[in-house]
Amino acid sequence: MSVATSQIETSPAETGHEPAETLYQFNESPLLARQSRQESNARSYPRRIPLALKRAKGLYVEDVEGRRFIDCLAGAGTLALGHNHPVVIEAIRQVLADELPLHTLDLTTPVKDRFVQDLFGLLPQALAAEAKIQFCGPTGTDAVEAALKLARTATGRSTVLSFAGGYHGMSQGALSLMGSLGPKRPLGALLSNGVQFMPFPYDYRCPFGLGGAAGVKANLSYLENLLNDPEAGVQLPAAVIVEAVQGEGGVIPADIEWLRGLRRITEKAGVALIVDEIQSGFARTGKMFAFEHAGIVPDVVVLSKAIGGSLPLAVVVYREWLDKWQPGAHAGTFRGNQMAMAAGSAVMRYLVEHKVCEHAAAMGERLSEHLRLLQRDFPQLGDIRGRGLMLGVELVDPQGAPDALGHPPAFARLAPLVQRECLKRGLILELGGRHGAVVRFLPPLVITAAEIDRVAEIFGRALAAATAAL
């Protein structure tokens, strides 16, 4: 079925009847009640997605009450091949069958060596030719911490430039780089030697009130001036850290020319460019890594989530000129997860052998076209954006006062209603962005065309129900 003839294009009014649908109701189960009593107040996902899951396969999860859901959250992008993919299960079983050590610190093994070779084989040749790798504690935020140490050690400088809307983790140093103020307010001072925030090229809400090529040009000019003006008040930084597609910040893709300009400016200034590919890496955006859309070579790439084939793993890959730190400068007990390395290798090989980058690009365009069709009938769909299967829809209030670019304000009240109506219809989606007004699509990369059509159909029905309830 082509996008032009997909299910979402035919409305109930055109067919003359309203198709029957089953709507799930959510009453607190014993498991959820116990979780609420016993788990930390910091828990997040269960508040918006009140499910107790029992089993999962591919794109689908099933809860303890037997209800089936399409999972377009996929472990916040961790599950590149979906839940319990056969190649992942086989890789894990083989590690166990061979009685390989499961915990090796940073001692090497054949599994680890193969993982490194597989990973380096995916990198652009210019980076792979001089790449070094550091295995970190098994979270993206620890890899970000390592990248900060690396850049500051190599350059002898301490300041780091980050971007409004950025998300790099929840540990103290990584949290300092975050654009969102909410998690930082209770903590006071974070990274003591300073983070300078820069405007991100958020085209729909251009911080310069320009948009398009003019907004990109102004953004790059501002950055270049900051790094070269002796009266700018900002010391030359050790590094600039950026997401080529901001995830938690609202699925905002950086303009391609802006990324190229950022690389040119940082390279000229001798500032390390750190690209955070924790969520966008491994075919998610239709390229193996999101920075490849711009054809640039970063100094540092931070990787986690999909790299472990659904198991915890995180690494930093960087250019040789930065390798100035001393033995033990960054460590972590659980940086030798052999099952994660085996599963990660299996996923990387699958991505290449099955041309998953191309598939993700095609499925992302298919879903985007569905969303654009919906936009004709729902002015609340303000901006549809992203790359590949990393997509977002910014919900807006068409009755609100427009901004300098003529765009209506974010519709924070509508977003959770849409999310809840999707869940009632068996679709798991997450929110993000300013005011939590961006609906995010992060399905497994092996999603089929028919499943894309079904996701769009459910989203359309949920959107209609949520807007009618306002």
Buried (B, 14 or more C-beta within 10 A) or exposed (E): EEBEEBBBBEEEEEEEEEEEEEEBEBEEBEBBEEBBEEEEEEEEEEEBBBBBBEEBEBBBBBBBEEBEBBBBBBBBBBBBBBBBBEBBBBBBEBBEEEEBEEEBEEEEBEBBEBBBEBBBEBBBEEBBEEBBBBBBBBBBBBBBBBBBBBBBBBBEBBBBBBBBBBBBBBBBBBBBBBBBEEEBEEEEEBBEEBBBBBBBBBBBBBBBEBBEEEBBBBBBEEBBEBBEEEEEEEEBBBBBBBBBBBBBBBBBBBBBBBBBBBBEBBBEBEBBBBBBBBBBBBBBBBBBBBBBBBEBBBBBBBBBBBBBBBBBBBBBBBBEEBEEBEEEEBBBEBBBBBBBBBBBBBBBBBBBEBEBBEBBBBBBBBBBBBBEBBBEEBEBBBBBBBBBBBBBBBBBBEEEEEBEBEBBBBBBBBBBBBBBBBBBBBBBBBBBBBBBBBBBBBBBBBBEBEBBBBBBBBBBBBBBBBBEEE
